[in-house]
Amino acid sequence: MALYCQNLLEIAIELAVENPVYVEQAQTLFEHFAWIAVATNRVGKDNESLWDEEDGFFYDVLRLPDGRAIRLRVRSLVGLIPLAATSVVGGWADQRFPELVPGAREFIDRHPAVQAVVSAQQAEGSGVRGRHLFALFGPDRLRRVLARMLDEDEFLGPYGIRSLSRRHAAHPYSFQVQGQTYGVGYLPAESDSGMFGGNSNWRGPVWFPVNVLLIRALLNLHAYHGEEFTVECPTGSGHRMNLYEVARELSGRLTATFLRGPDGHRPVHGAQAKFAKDPHWQDLLLFYEYFHGDNGAGLGASHQTGWTGLAAVTATLFHQVGPQDWGALRDEHLT
């Protein structure tokens, strides 16, 4: 919903060039986004907060009828999705719509809870070339979330970001309710339970649409923070990258799913000899629903061009968009 507000806000700003009535809509959408950011970051008692300070990660919170709250410490895409709600608006908007900044500032000053979130986001100063960042958390939490996401023992697989941390292979999460125990373990391919219809979509495999949302967020964050903001990638490797380079790394891993390796094998074909070796099939790629979290084999429906077709975007994006280009696009008036 935060990303939805951001997208609508950007649309409103573009429309306002032709019709000033949309400036008021942009202000309203900013306020909606701000309250979502407050709810995401609010400090609660007895596990009420989505943010876990000890783990440096976001978790689901289960509210019980008696008023208690239980934080479900499952390291999944639930904790990475807040990262996707990241957008950048170029400084040109300040000159074109000077009333927007005072309006947003007055709203922030009037609500201390919003002010606390905005202050955390701007802890390292203003953005490159006066750009404005809309994000659910600031640089400190960003670094902590990325440390999990870019850990090859957790989310960072050889072919993209997994939907569940590989840590749960050795440490499955269990939860008891009304005398029954429910568990979540890392399953990189098919499910071991019929509850999920024979697959384990959200138990370990790689999904292209979510990965592309994360790449988009990283590019926006790089446009705002610039070249000097770096993180370790992979975590623990000692190798540091700026966020554009991290986005390019993720894109390369997704693309590798379909490329021939040193042995001539395409990971997407998995163990299917017909597709992998038959000369009539080996170059006909299928766009599977999701992919094995460890070896990249295609799983689920084989015709998901609606989202796995994003492979074409990831394969070409970084040949066309350099480190400065994405930010420059955000600086331009796009109408």
C-alpha positions as CSV (number, residue, x, y, z in Angstrom):
1,M,0.0,0.0,0.0
2,A,2.9,2.4,0.7
3,L,4.3,1.7,-2.8
4,Y,0.7,2.2,-4.2
5,C,0.6,5.7,-2.6
6,Q,4.1,6.5,-4.0
7,N,3.0,5.5,-7.5
8,L,-0.2,7.6,-7.3
9,L,1.8,10.5,-5.9
10,E,4.2,10.4,-8.9
11,I,1.2,10.3,-11.2
12,A,-0.5,13.2,-9.5
13,I,2.7,15.3,-9.8
14,E,2.9,14.6,-13.5
15,L,-0.8,15.4,-14.0
16,A,-0.5,18.6,-12.0
17,V,1.7,20.0,-14.8
18,E,-1.5,20.3,-16.9
19,N,-4.1,20.6,-14.1
20,P,-3.0,22.2,-10.8
21,V,-5.9,20.5,-9.0
22,Y,-3.7,17.4,-8.7
23,V,-1.2,19.2,-6.4
24,E,-3.7,18.8,-3.6
25,Q,-4.0,15.1,-4.5
26,A,-0.2,14.7,-4.3
27,Q,-0.3,16.3,-0.8
28,T,-3.0,13.9,0.3
29,L,-1.2,10.9,-1.0
30,F,2.0,12.0,0.7
31,E,0.1,12.1,4.0
32,H,-1.4,8.6,3.4
33,F,2.1,7.3,2.8
34,A,3.5,9.0,5.9
35,W,1.0,7.3,8.1
36,I,1.8,3.9,6.6
37,A,5.5,4.6,7.4
38,V,4.6,5.5,11.0
39,A,2.6,2.3,11.4
40,T,5.5,0.2,9.9
41,N,8.1,1.8,12.2
42,R,6.0,2.4,15.4
43,V,7.6,1.2,18.6
44,G,5.2,-1.0,20.5
45,K,5.3,-3.1,23.7
46,D,5.0,-6.9,24.0
47,N,6.0,-7.7,20.5
48,E,3.5,-5.2,18.9
49,S,6.0,-3.6,16.6
50,L,6.7,-5.1,13.1
51,W,10.4,-4.2,13.5
52,D,12.6,-6.4,15.6
53,E,15.5,-4.4,16.9
54,E,17.5,-7.5,18.0
55,D,17.3,-9.2,14.6
56,G,17.3,-6.1,12.5
57,F,14.3,-7.3,10.4
58,F,10.6,-6.9,9.9
59,Y,8.2,-9.7,11.0
60,D,4.5,-10.4,10.9
61,V,2.7,-9.8,14.2
62,L,-0.2,-11.9,15.2
63,R,-2.8,-10.2,17.4
64,L,-4.8,-12.6,19.6
65,P,-8.4,-12.1,20.9
66,D,-7.2,-11.5,24.4
67,G,-5.2,-8.5,23.2
68,R,-1.8,-10.1,23.3
69,A,0.6,-9.8,20.3
70,I,3.0,-12.4,19.1
71,R,5.8,-11.6,16.7
72,L,6.3,-14.4,14.2
73,R,10.0,-14.6,13.6
74,V,9.9,-16.1,10.2
75,R,12.6,-14.6,7.9
76,S,10.7,-14.3,4.7
77,L,9.8,-11.8,2.0
78,V,7.6,-10.3,4.6
79,G,10.7,-8.6,6.0
80,L,11.9,-7.5,2.6
81,I,8.7,-6.2,1.1
82,P,9.0,-2.8,3.0
83,L,12.2,-2.2,1.0
84,A,10.2,-2.3,-2.2
85,A,8.2,0.8,-1.2
86,T,11.0,3.2,-2.2
87,S,10.6,6.0,-4.7
88,V,12.5,9.1,-5.7
89,V,11.2,12.4,-7.1
90,G,13.6,14.8,-8.8
91,G,14.3,18.2,-7.4
92,W,12.5,19.7,-10.4
93,A,9.2,19.2,-8.5
94,D,10.3,21.9,-6.0
95,Q,10.6,24.5,-8.6
96,R,7.5,23.5,-10.6
97,F,5.3,23.1,-7.5
98,P,6.8,25.3,-4.7
99,E,3.7,24.8,-2.5
100,L,4.3,21.0,-2.1
101,V,7.4,21.3,0.1
102,P,5.9,23.8,2.6
103,G,2.7,21.7,2.7
104,A,4.6,18.5,3.5
105,R,6.8,20.3,6.1
106,E,3.7,21.7,7.9
107,F,2.2,18.2,8.0
108,I,5.4,16.7,9.3
109,D,5.8,19.4,12.0
110,R,2.2,19.0,13.1
111,H,2.7,15.2,13.7
112,P,5.7,14.2,15.9
113,A,5.3,10.5,15.0
114,V,5.7,11.4,11.3
115,Q,8.6,13.7,12.2
116,A,10.4,10.9,13.9
117,V,10.2,8.7,10.8
118,V,11.3,11.4,8.4
119,S,14.2,12.4,10.7
120,A,15.4,8.8,10.7
121,Q,15.2,8.7,6.8
122,Q,17.3,11.8,6.5
123,A,20.0,10.9,9.1
124,E,22.7,11.1,6.4
125,G,21.7,14.4,4.9
126,S,19.7,15.4,1.8
127,G,19.7,13.4,-1.4
128,V,22.0,13.7,-4.4
129,R,21.0,16.8,-6.5
130,G,18.2,17.7,-4.2
131,R,16.2,14.5,-4.9
132,H,13.4,13.5,-2.5
133,L,13.2,10.0,-1.1
134,F,10.0,8.2,-0.1
135,A,10.9,5.1,1.9
136,L,9.5,3.3,4.9
137,F,12.8,3.4,7.0
138,G,16.1,5.2,7.2
139,P,19.7,4.3,6.3
140,D,20.4,2.5,9.6
141,R,17.6,0.0,9.2
142,L,18.3,-0.2,5.4
143,R,21.8,-1.5,6.2
144,R,20.5,-4.1,8.6
145,V,17.8,-5.4,6.3
146,L,20.3,-5.6,3.4
147,A,22.7,-7.5,5.6
148,R,20.1,-10.2,5.8
149,M,19.0,-10.0,2.2
150,L,22.5,-10.2,0.8
151,D,23.6,-13.1,3.0
152,E,24.1,-16.2,0.9
153,D,23.2,-18.4,3.9
154,E,19.9,-16.5,4.1
155,F,18.1,-14.8,1.1
156,L,20.8,-14.3,-1.6
157,G,20.8,-17.4,-3.8
158,P,22.9,-18.0,-6.9
159,Y,19.8,-17.2,-9.0
160,G,18.1,-14.4,-7.1
161,I,16.5,-13.5,-3.8
162,R,14.8,-16.5,-2.1
163,S,11.3,-16.1,-0.7
164,L,12.4,-17.7,2.6
165,S,15.7,-17.5,4.4
166,R,17.9,-20.6,3.9
167,R,18.5,-20.4,7.6
168,H,15.2,-22.1,8.2
169,A,16.6,-25.3,6.6
170,A,18.5,-26.0,9.8
171,H,16.3,-23.9,12.0
172,P,12.6,-24.2,11.0
173,Y,10.2,-21.9,12.7
174,S,7.4,-23.5,14.8
175,F,4.3,-22.0,16.4
176,Q,1.7,-23.6,18.7
177,V,-1.9,-22.6,18.7
178,Q,-4.8,-24.4,20.4
179,G,-2.7,-27.4,21.1
180,Q,-1.4,-27.8,17.5
181,T,2.1,-27.1,16.2
182,Y,2.6,-25.4,12.9
183,G,6.0,-25.0,11.2
184,V,7.8,-23.2,8.4
185,G,10.9,-24.7,7.0
186,Y,13.1,-23.9,4.0
187,L,11.8,-25.8,0.9
188,P,13.6,-24.5,-2.3
189,A,11.4,-26.5,-4.7
190,E,8.1,-28.4,-4.1
191,S,6.2,-28.5,-0.9
192,D,6.2,-31.5,1.5
193,S,2.6,-30.6,2.5
194,G,-0.6,-30.7,0.5
195,M,-1.7,-27.6,2.3
196,F,0.0,-25.5,-0.4
197,G,-1.5,-27.3,-3.4
198,G,1.7,-29.3,-4.1
199,N,4.1,-26.4,-4.3
200,S,6.0,-24.3,-1.9
201,N,5.8,-20.9,-3.6
202,W,6.6,-19.0,-0.5
203,R,8.9,-21.5,1.3
204,G,12.2,-20.8,-0.6
205,P,11.9,-20.5,-4.4
206,V,12.9,-17.4,-6.3
207,W,10.1,-15.2,-7.8
208,F,11.0,-12.7,-10.6
209,P,8.4,-10.0,-9.8
210,V,9.5,-9.5,-6.2
211,N,13.2,-9.6,-7.2
212,V,12.5,-6.8,-9.8
213,L,10.7,-4.7,-7.2
214,L,13.8,-5.0,-5.0
215,I,16.1,-4.1,-7.9
216,R,13.9,-1.0,-8.6
217,A,14.1,0.0,-4.9
218,L,17.9,-0.3,-4.9
219,L,18.2,1.9,-8.0
220,N,16.0,4.5,-6.4
221,L,18.0,4.3,-3.2
222,H,21.3,4.7,-5.2
223,A,19.8,7.8,-6.9
224,Y,19.2,9.3,-3.5
225,H,22.2,8.2,-1.5
226,G,24.8,8.2,-4.2
227,E,28.1,6.4,-4.8
228,E,29.4,6.8,-1.3
229,F,26.6,4.6,0.3
230,T,28.0,1.1,0.2
231,V,27.2,-2.3,1.7
232,E,28.9,-5.6,1.9
233,C,27.8,-7.9,-0.9
234,P,27.6,-10.8,-0.4
235,T,27.4,-10.3,3.4
236,G,30.6,-11.5,5.1
237,S,32.6,-11.4,1.8
238,G,34.5,-8.2,2.6
239,H,33.5,-6.9,-0.8
240,R,31.6,-3.6,-0.8
241,M,29.3,-2.3,-3.5
242,N,27.1,0.8,-3.9
243,L,23.4,0.1,-4.3
244,Y,23.5,0.4,-8.1
245,E,26.1,-2.4,-8.1
246,V,24.0,-4.5,-5.8
247,A,21.0,-4.1,-8.1
248,R,23.2,-5.1,-11.1
249,E,24.4,-8.1,-9.1
250,L,20.9,-9.3,-8.4
251,S,19.9,-8.7,-12.0
252,G,22.9,-10.8,-13.1
253,R,21.9,-13.7,-10.9
254,L,18.3,-13.7,-12.2
255,T,19.6,-13.7,-15.8
256,A,22.0,-16.5,-15.1
257,T,18.9,-18.8,-14.6
258,F,18.5,-18.9,-18.4
259,L,22.1,-18.7,-19.5
260,R,24.4,-21.6,-20.4
261,G,27.0,-22.4,-17.7
262,P,30.5,-23.6,-18.2
263,D,29.1,-27.1,-18.7
264,G,26.7,-25.9,-21.4
265,H,23.7,-26.5,-19.1
266,R,21.0,-23.9,-18.5
267,P,19.9,-23.9,-14.9
268,V,16.2,-23.3,-15.8
269,H,16.0,-26.8,-17.4
270,G,16.9,-28.5,-14.1
271,A,17.0,-32.3,-14.5
272,Q,14.7,-32.3,-17.6
273,A,16.9,-34.0,-20.1
274,K,14.5,-33.4,-23.0
275,F,14.7,-29.6,-22.6
276,A,18.3,-29.6,-21.6
277,K,19.9,-31.8,-24.3
278,D,17.5,-32.2,-27.2
279,P,18.7,-29.8,-30.0
280,H,15.0,-29.1,-30.9
281,W,14.3,-27.9,-27.3
282,Q,17.4,-26.8,-25.5
283,D,17.2,-23.2,-26.8
284,L,13.5,-22.8,-26.3
285,L,13.2,-21.3,-22.9
286,L,10.2,-21.6,-20.7
287,F,9.1,-18.8,-18.3
288,Y,8.3,-20.7,-15.2
289,E,6.2,-19.5,-12.3
290,Y,9.1,-19.6,-9.8
291,F,12.5,-21.2,-9.6
292,H,14.4,-23.5,-7.3
293,G,16.1,-21.4,-4.6
294,D,19.4,-23.2,-4.9
295,N,19.9,-24.5,-8.4
296,G,17.5,-22.3,-10.5
297,A,15.4,-25.0,-12.0
298,G,12.1,-23.9,-13.3
299,L,9.0,-24.9,-11.2
300,G,5.3,-24.5,-11.3
301,A,3.4,-23.3,-14.4
302,S,5.7,-22.9,-17.4
303,H,4.0,-20.1,-19.2
304,Q,4.2,-17.2,-16.7
305,T,5.3,-14.5,-19.2
306,G,3.2,-12.1,-17.2
307,W,5.9,-11.8,-14.5
308,T,8.8,-14.1,-15.4
309,G,8.9,-12.3,-18.7
310,L,10.6,-9.6,-16.6
311,A,13.7,-11.7,-17.4
312,A,13.9,-9.6,-20.6
313,V,14.0,-6.4,-18.5
314,T,16.7,-7.7,-16.2
315,A,18.8,-9.0,-19.1
316,T,18.9,-5.6,-20.9
317,L,18.4,-2.9,-18.1
318,F,22.0,-2.6,-17.0
319,H,23.3,-2.4,-20.6
320,Q,21.2,0.7,-21.1
321,V,21.1,2.3,-17.6
322,G,24.4,3.4,-16.1
323,P,25.0,4.4,-12.4
324,Q,24.0,8.0,-13.1
325,D,21.3,7.4,-15.7
326,W,18.5,6.2,-13.3
327,G,18.8,9.3,-11.2
328,A,19.0,11.5,-14.2
329,L,15.7,10.0,-15.4
330,R,14.1,10.9,-12.1
331,D,15.4,14.5,-12.5
332,E,13.8,15.0,-15.8
333,H,10.3,16.2,-16.4
334,L,8.8,13.1,-18.0
335,T,5.5,14.3,-19.4
